[in-house]
Amino acid sequence: MKLSHSAAVQSAIDKAVQEITRASKHTNLAREIAITAVDVSMADSPASGSYRGDEKIYPASVIKLFYLEVAHRWMEQGKIADTPELRRALSDMIVLSCNEATSYVVDVITGTTSGPELPEAEMTEWSHKRNAINRYFTSRGFTNINANQKPWGEGPYGRERIFVGEMYTNRNMLTTDATARLMTEIVVGKAVSPKRSAEMLELMARDPFTPAKDPDDQSHGFTGPAVPRGAKLWSKAGWTSQTRHDAAYIEFPNGKKLVLVIFTVNHANERAIISDLARAIISQLNFGTYESAKDLGGETAR
């Protein structure tokens, strides 16, 4: 899917970046964020704008959206079996952002497994199989991404450590442009099929209006605080010691619909940056209204 450029969306992003970076105490913030927004109010003509949207950034758990798409494509084509265990893993991968579930999904879709080091010839074959994900997205016209690594809490080890490279040069990488494109295709029903797109989106449903048991959960710690009352949120977040990202889709009471992808680097524990940027973009687009100080929520990025 090719996204057309929107002057209105671009202007909203530019003004939001200027507003939030000017108010921030971080002098480098403008070089540590990336944003792509897509107005999907008209599903047949999504229009976008971006800020550093083609910058390659380590995506943390946002990469799981790409593995979700491949799994559904392979099931649709009969390359892998649509089993209860795979469905359970896909759900835990997106709903809970479980790394163990993701490891299983990557094994299934690539025919590889983690383990001890391999002889050179076997490692070459293993690497080729693991790169099936990249070949798939290249065939779909995605550029400037790398999607071939499992997410780790502690690790990787063995063949996984060799595969990522001595200096981690083979790490996963995404751009906000690529992520927004995939999210948009899911939203408008063009990721594999309308039915499978709906199944993918269902796993991303969030409720930012219930009390937060964990302030860093996917409903409350990212775009959630910027969602106006009456709106609905679907998202997939990513968070490491260095990065904090979110890929979100919001439906507003006035019928407007927005895909919004925001990546931040070097501000992993600052929840307000993503929500402040999201709130500013939503306000600039006049997609949502904030009725009270409580609805404005959050704190200024700092």
Secondary structure, DSSP 8 states (H G I E B T S, - for coil): ---EE-HHHHHHHHHHHHHHHHH-S-TTGGGSEEEEEEE-SSTTS-EEEEESTT--B--GGGGHHHHHHHHHHHHHHTSS---HHHHHHHHHHHHS--HHHHHHHHHHHHT----S---HHHHHHHHHHHTHHHHHHHHTT--S-B------SS---THHHHHH-TTSTT--BB-HHHHHHHHHHHHTT-SS-HHHHHHHHHTTEE-TTS--SSTTSTTTSSSGGGS-TT-EEEEEEEE-SSEEEEEEEEE-TTS-EEEEEEEEES-TT-THHHHHHHHHHHHHHT-----SHHHH-S----
